[in-house]
Amino acid sequence: MSVSTSELTLHDDRLFPADPRVREVARSLYRSVRDLPIISPHGHVPPQWLADDAPFADPTSLLITPDHYITRLLHANGVDLDQLGVGADALEGDAARGAFRTLCAHWDDFAGTAMRYWLVEQLVGIFGITVRPSADSADAIYDTIAAHLAEPAFRPRALLDSFGIEFLATTDDPCDDLAVHDRIAAEPSISARVAPTFRPDKYLEPARADWVELTRALGEAAGIATSTLAGFTAAMEARRHHFIEHGAVSTDHSHADLGTLILDPAEGERIYARALRREASAEECVALRRHLFTDQARMACDDGLTMTVHPAVARNHDPAAFARFGADVGADIPIGVEATRALAPLLTAFGNHPNLTLVLFTIDETVYSREFGPLSGWYRSVHVGVPWWFLDAPDAILRFKSAITEMTGFSRISGMVDDTRAFFSIPARHDMSRRLDSVHLARLVTEHRLDVDEALAVAHRLVVDQPRRVFHL
């Protein structure tokens, strides 16, 4: 090995197989898609960044604090989240530098992880860092990044262009007036399309302590009384239409399970009234939630918004962390999920509707080949979402590709969904996906299960054609 142990590099063949025959085909396939535009149809980049186009404050608030993949592993290795700026408005000065020192001192804890892969891609590919993070190199790396962040080329809008992002979706509350998106759409210097995404989860959960207040807020935003289920439904439809007027192409949903249900109108009104009085039983709250979720599919058949669904996460598993820092800090853990019976009421009613596009994700790996693949191989509305979150790691993605395509081929896959809050990781994640698409296809070619010209066409479809089709771009 000629590379110093302290040097940080990006190898041209990263993620490619050791077998030289497969590697050569993978290289060729990757070259054909490497420079295609990035389509990011679901993520959590704050739209305010693009509207304001202000310089990023410091390396910590950019690369560490918002990335709960990173903060969760540091927490597991003894770092308190408040040292990383989690739950705070921002770390400043010595505190921000101290958090970055902590990350670098824990660099060895990320060995073998997808997070290390993304961090190296960002440090080397974006900031030109060539020294491996450590306690000794932390300050020099921090200063190099900070100097770059002060340059005009590292403002949010400039990065949209340099990253090659063609489409970027944010995640937004149904009551949001979307004024920030109006500012983005009116800005001629932004060439990418930036769209809101309708995220109604908390409004569909009658068991929430604040659900009654949420229904009132929804009604106020829509200008429609929500004292009845019919009124709630009309308000939800109105807010979806508001999002469509502002460029939205999809809705996003995550509940404890995939249960669906269509209640008789009178029964629905009865349970809804009890829920508003906070008298509904736990069973009634589940039934109403499943009905409200299923009704989102009915609405999608009318208005055409793609429906993305990622269930089965034990949210805020650590109650002490939730009490101190709030939600979305990395303490969400996968749980098992059943899909075939749970989705039957929804799919019976709408599964082959020509205007419904339903994209299913999960972090329960076992369900992909057992249920999601077969469901997408029959129902015209169902597509399988590419792994995200705990599964957006190289080996897991390759397992997913093998599990799904043997049952459904490539036409039922959504294309890459990065689902990230970390803006600078977007190109790294999409590049990883393109490399792994190439690896999977190269294996099929070298095993004589696919011709090279077919593999080239599929590689292109997975990067641009599939997401454009599935999200109606």
C-alpha positions in Angstrom: 0.0 0.0 0.0 1.4 3.4 -1.0 -1.2 5.5 0.8 -0.2 6.9 4.2 -2.3 5.7 7.1 -3.1 9.3 7.9 -4.2 10.2 4.4 -7.9 10.6 3.4 -8.7 9.7 -0.2 -11.5 8.8 -2.5 -10.7 5.7 -4.6 -12.1 5.7 -8.1 -13.3 2.1 -7.6 -14.9 2.6 -4.2 -17.9 0.2 -3.7 -17.0 -1.8 -6.8 -16.4 -5.6 -6.6 -13.0 -7.1 -6.2 -13.7 -9.5 -9.1 -12.0 -7.8 -12.1 -14.5 -8.9 -14.6 -17.5 -7.6 -12.7 -15.6 -4.4 -11.7 -14.8 -3.5 -15.3 -18.5 -3.8 -16.3 -19.5 -1.8 -13.2 -17.0 1.0 -14.1 -18.5 1.3 -17.6 -22.1 1.4 -16.3 -21.2 3.9 -13.7 -19.5 6.2 -16.2 -22.7 6.3 -18.2 -24.8 7.7 -15.2 -22.2 9.5 -13.1 -22.9 13.0 -14.3 -26.7 12.7 -14.7 -28.7 15.3 -12.7 -29.8 14.5 -9.1 -33.5 14.1 -8.5 -34.2 14.2 -4.8 -38.0 13.6 -4.3 -38.0 13.3 -0.5 -35.8 15.0 2.1 -35.6 17.4 4.9 -33.4 20.2 3.8 -34.8 23.4 5.3 -36.3 25.5 2.4 -35.3 28.7 4.4 -31.7 27.9 3.5 -32.4 28.4 -0.2 -34.8 31.3 0.3 -32.2 33.3 2.4 -29.1 32.0 0.7 -27.1 32.9 3.8 -23.6 31.5 4.3 -23.6 28.3 6.5 -22.6 29.3 10.0 -19.9 26.7 10.8 -18.8 23.1 10.0 -20.6 21.7 13.1 -24.1 23.1 12.3 -23.7 21.9 8.7 -22.2 18.5 9.0 -22.9 17.2 12.5 -25.9 18.7 14.4 -28.6 18.1 11.7 -27.3 14.6 10.8 -28.9 12.2 13.3 -27.1 9.3 11.7 -23.9 10.8 13.0 -25.2 12.1 16.4 -26.8 8.8 17.3 -23.6 6.8 17.0 -21.6 9.5 18.9 -24.3 9.3 21.6 -23.9 5.5 21.7 -20.2 6.0 22.3 -20.6 8.3 25.3 -21.1 11.8 23.8 -23.9 13.8 25.2 -26.1 15.3 22.5 -26.0 18.8 23.9 -22.2 18.8 23.1 -23.2 18.4 19.5 -25.8 21.2 19.4 -28.8 18.9 19.3 -31.9 20.6 20.7 -30.2 24.0 20.6 -30.7 26.9 18.2 -27.0 26.7 17.3 -23.5 26.2 18.8 -21.2 29.1 18.4 -17.5 29.8 18.6 -15.6 27.5 20.9 -18.6 25.2 21.4 -19.0 24.6 17.7 -15.3 23.9 17.3 -15.5 21.6 20.4 -18.2 19.5 18.8 -16.1 19.1 15.7 -13.2 18.0 17.8 -15.4 15.4 19.4 -16.4 14.0 16.0 -12.8 13.8 14.9 -11.7 12.2 18.2 -14.4 9.5 17.7 -13.5 8.9 14.0 -12.6 5.2 14.7 -16.2 4.6 15.9 -17.4 5.2 12.3 -15.2 2.6 10.7 -17.2 0.3 8.4 -20.4 2.5 8.6 -22.2 4.3 5.8 -21.8 7.5 7.8 -18.0 7.3 7.4 -18.5 6.8 3.7 -20.7 10.0 3.4 -18.3 12.0 5.6 -15.3 11.0 3.5 -17.1 11.9 0.3 -17.9 15.3 1.7 -14.6 16.0 3.3 -12.5 15.0 0.3 -14.9 15.6 -2.6 -16.4 18.9 -1.5 -13.8 20.5 0.8 -10.6 19.0 -0.5 -9.6 17.6 2.9 -6.7 15.0 2.6 -5.9 14.3 6.2 -7.8 11.7 8.2 -9.9 13.2 11.1 -8.4 12.7 14.5 -8.0 14.7 17.7 -4.7 16.1 16.3 -6.1 17.1 12.9 -9.6 18.4 14.0 -8.8 22.1 14.2 -7.0 22.2 10.8 -9.9 20.4 9.2 -12.4 22.7 10.9 -10.6 25.8 9.7 -10.4 24.6 6.1 -14.1 23.9 6.0 -15.0 27.2 7.7 -12.9 29.1 5.1 -14.7 27.4 2.3 -18.1 28.1 3.8 -17.3 31.8 3.6 -16.9 31.6 -0.2 -19.8 32.5 -2.5 -19.5 29.1 -4.2 -20.5 27.5 -0.9 -23.8 29.4 -0.5 -26.9 27.1 -0.7 -28.1 28.3 -4.1 -24.6 27.9 -5.7 -24.4 24.4 -4.2 -27.7 23.4 -5.8 -26.0 24.0 -9.2 -22.6 22.5 -8.3 -24.2 19.4 -6.9 -26.2 19.0 -10.1 -29.6 19.0 -8.3 -32.5 19.2 -10.8 -35.3 18.6 -8.3 -35.4 18.9 -4.5 -38.4 18.2 -2.3 -38.7 19.5 1.2 -41.0 18.2 4.0 -43.7 20.6 5.2 -46.6 20.8 7.6 -50.1 20.9 6.1 -50.8 24.2 7.8 -47.7 25.9 6.4 -48.5 28.9 4.3 -45.5 28.0 2.0 -44.4 31.6 1.7 -40.8 30.4 1.8 -41.5 28.3 -1.3 -43.0 31.3 -3.0 -39.8 33.2 -2.4 -37.8 30.3 -3.9 -40.0 30.0 -6.9 -39.7 33.8 -7.6 -35.9 33.7 -7.4 -34.4 33.6 -10.9 -31.0 32.5 -9.6 -32.4 29.2 -8.5 -32.5 26.9 -11.6 -33.5 23.7 -9.7 -37.1 23.0 -9.0 -37.8 23.1 -5.2 -41.1 21.7 -4.1 -42.9 21.2 -0.8 -44.1 17.8 0.4 -47.4 17.4 2.3 -46.7 15.6 5.6 -50.0 15.1 7.5 -49.0 12.3 10.0 -49.7 14.1 13.3 -53.1 15.3 12.0 -54.1 11.6 11.4 -53.3 10.4 15.0 -56.3 10.9 17.3 -54.4 9.4 20.2 -52.0 12.3 20.3 -52.4 14.6 23.3 -52.5 17.6 21.0 -54.7 16.2 18.3 -57.8 18.3 19.1 -55.6 21.5 18.8 -54.2 20.2 15.6 -57.6 19.7 14.0 -58.5 23.2 15.0 -55.3 24.6 13.4 -56.0 22.6 10.2 -59.5 24.1 10.0 -58.1 27.6 10.6 -55.5 27.2 7.8 -58.2 25.9 5.4 -60.9 28.2 6.5 -63.2 25.2 7.1 -64.7 24.1 10.4 -63.4 20.8 11.6 -66.0 20.0 14.2 -67.2 17.0 12.1 -65.3 14.4 10.2 -66.8 15.7 6.9 -65.3 19.1 7.8 -62.0 17.7 8.7 -61.9 15.8 5.3 -62.8 19.0 3.4 -60.1 20.9 5.3 -57.5 18.2 4.5 -58.5 18.3 0.8 -58.2 22.1 0.7 -54.7 22.0 2.2 -53.6 19.4 -0.3 -54.8 21.6 -3.0 -52.9 24.5 -1.5 -49.7 22.4 -1.7 -50.4 21.4 -5.3 -50.7 25.1 -6.2 -47.2 25.6 -4.7 -45.7 22.8 -6.8 -46.0 19.7 -4.5 -45.8 16.3 -6.1 -46.2 14.0 -3.2 -47.3 13.3 0.4 -45.3 11.6 3.1 -46.6 9.2 5.8 -45.2 7.3 8.7 -47.3 5.5 11.3 -46.7 2.6 13.6 -48.1 0.1 11.2 -49.6 -0.2 7.7 -53.1 -0.8 8.9 -55.8 0.5 6.6 -59.6 0.7 7.1 -62.6 2.4 5.5 -65.2 3.2 8.1 -68.9 3.5 7.5 -69.6 7.3 7.4 -71.8 7.2 10.4 -69.3 5.2 12.4 -66.5 7.5 11.3 -68.4 10.5 12.5 -69.2 8.9 15.8 -65.6 8.0 16.6 -64.4 11.4 15.4 -66.8 13.2 17.7 -65.7 11.1 20.6 -62.0 11.8 19.8 -62.7 15.5 19.7 -64.2 15.2 23.3 -61.1 13.1 24.2 -63.4 10.2 25.0 -62.3 7.7 22.3 -60.9 4.4 23.4 -57.4 3.3 22.3 -59.1 0.9 19.8 -61.3 3.7 18.4 -58.3 5.9 18.0 -56.5 3.2 16.0 -59.5 2.6 13.8 -59.9 6.3 13.1 -56.2 6.7 12.3 -56.3 3.9 9.9 -59.4 5.3 8.2 -57.9 8.8 8.0 -54.7 7.3 6.5 -56.7 5.3 3.9 -58.6 8.4 3.0 -55.4 10.0 2.0 -55.2 7.4 -0.8 -58.7 8.3 -1.9 -57.7 11.9 -2.1 -54.5 10.9 -4.0 -56.8 9.3 -6.6 -58.5 12.6 -7.0 -55.5 15.0 -7.0 -52.7 12.9 -8.2 -50.1 13.4 -5.4 -47.8 10.5 -5.1 -48.2 8.8 -1.7 -44.9 7.7 0.0 -45.3 5.5 3.1 -42.6 4.5 5.5 -44.1 2.7 8.6 -42.8 0.6 11.5 -40.4 2.9 13.4 -40.5 3.0 17.2 -40.2 6.8 17.5 -38.3 8.4 20.4 -37.4 5.1 21.9 -35.3 6.8 24.6 -37.8 8.8 26.7 -35.1 10.7 28.5 -33.5 11.9 25.3 -37.0 12.9 23.9 -37.7 14.9 27.1 -34.4 16.8 26.8 -33.9 17.2 23.1 -37.2 16.5 21.3 -37.9 14.3 18.3 -35.7 13.4 15.3 -32.4 13.1 17.2 -31.6 9.5 16.2 -33.4 7.5 18.9 -35.9 5.9 16.4 -35.6 2.1 16.2 -37.0 -0.3 13.5 -39.8 -2.6 14.3 -41.4 -5.4 12.3 -44.3 -4.6 10.0 -46.9 -6.7 8.2 -48.1 -5.4 4.8 -50.2 -7.9 2.9 -53.2 -8.1 5.1 -52.8 -4.6 6.5 -52.9 -2.9 3.1 -55.7 -5.1 1.8 -58.6 -2.6 2.4 -56.7 0.3 0.8 -55.6 -1.8 -2.2 -59.0 -3.4 -2.7 -60.5 0.0 -3.0 -57.7 1.9 -4.8 -54.8 -0.5 -5.7 -55.4 -0.4 -9.4 -56.7 3.1 -9.7 -54.9 4.8 -12.7 -54.3 8.0 -10.7 -52.8 6.5 -7.5 -49.0 6.1 -7.1 -48.1 4.4 -3.8 -44.5 4.1 -2.8 -43.7 1.8 0.1 -40.6 2.0 2.2 -39.5 0.1 5.3 -36.5 -0.3 7.5 -37.6 -3.9 8.1 -35.5 -5.7 5.5 -37.5 -8.9 5.7 -40.6 -7.4 4.2 -39.1 -6.3 0.9 -38.9 -9.7 -0.8 -41.8 -11.3 1.2 -44.5 -8.6 0.8 -43.5 -5.3 -0.9 -42.0 -7.0 -4.0 -45.0 -9.3 -4.6 -47.5 -6.5 -3.9 -45.7 -4.2 -6.4 -45.7 -7.1 -8.9 -49.5 -7.1 -9.0 -51.0 -3.8 -8.0 -50.5 -1.1 -10.6 -50.3 1.7 -8.0 -47.6 0.1 -5.8 -43.9 0.9 -6.2 -41.1 -0.1 -3.9 -39.1 2.7 -2.4 -35.3 2.3 -2.4 -33.9 1.7 1.1 -33.4 4.7 3.4 -32.3 5.5 6.9 -30.8 2.3 8.6 -30.8 0.5 5.2 -29.0 3.2 3.1 -25.7 1.3 3.5 -23.9 -0.5 0.7 -24.5 -4.1 1.6 -28.1 -3.5 2.6 -28.8 -1.8 -0.7 -27.4 -4.7 -2.7 -29.5 -7.1 -0.6 -32.5 -5.0 -1.4 -31.8 -4.9 -5.1 -31.4 -8.7 -5.3 -34.6 -9.3 -3.3 -36.8 -6.9 -5.2 -35.7 -7.2 -8.8 -36.0 -11.0 -9.0 -39.7 -10.6 -8.3 -40.6 -7.3 -9.9 -37.8 -6.3 -12.2 -36.8 -2.7 -12.3 -40.0 -1.0 -13.4 -41.6 -1.0 -10.0 -38.8 0.7 -8.1 -39.1 4.4 -7.2 -35.5 5.4 -7.9 -33.1 6.8 -5.2 -34.7 8.6 -2.2 -32.0 10.2 0.0 -34.4 11.3 2.9 -31.6 13.4 4.4 -31.4 16.6 6.5 -27.7 16.9 5.7 -27.6 19.0 2.5 -23.9 18.3 1.8 -24.5 14.5 1.9 -27.0 14.5 -1.0 -24.4 14.1 -3.8 -22.6 11.4 -1.8 -25.7 9.4 -1.3 -26.8 9.6 -4.9 -23.3 8.7 -6.1 -23.4 5.7 -3.8 -26.7 4.7 -5.3 -25.4 5.0 -8.8 -22.3 2.9 -8.0 -24.4 0.2 -6.4 -26.9 0.2 -9.3 -23.8 -0.4 -11.5 -22.5 -3.2 -9.3 -25.8 -5.0 -9.3 -26.3 -4.7 -13.0 -22.7 -5.7 -13.7 -23.3 -8.9 -11.8 -26.3 -9.7 -13.9 -24.3 -9.0 -17.1 -21.3 -11.1 -16.1 -23.7 -13.9 -15.1 -25.2 -13.7 -18.6 -28.6 -12.7 -17.1 -28.7 -9.3 -18.8 -27.1 -7.8 -21.9 -24.9 -4.8 -21.6 -27.2 -2.5 -23.7 -30.1 -3.5 -21.4 -28.0 -2.8 -18.3 -27.0 0.6 -19.6 -30.7 1.5 -20.3 -31.7 0.3 -16.8 -29.0 2.3 -15.1 -30.3 5.4 -16.8 -33.9 4.6 -15.9 -33.1 4.1 -12.2 -31.4 7.5 -11.9 -33.7 9.8 -13.8 -36.6 8.1 -15.6 -38.1 6.2 -12.7 -38.2 9.1 -10.2 -39.5 11.4 -12.9 -42.3 8.9 -13.7 -43.1 7.9 -10.1 -43.2 11.5 -8.8 -44.9 12.9 -11.9 -42.1 15.3 -12.7 
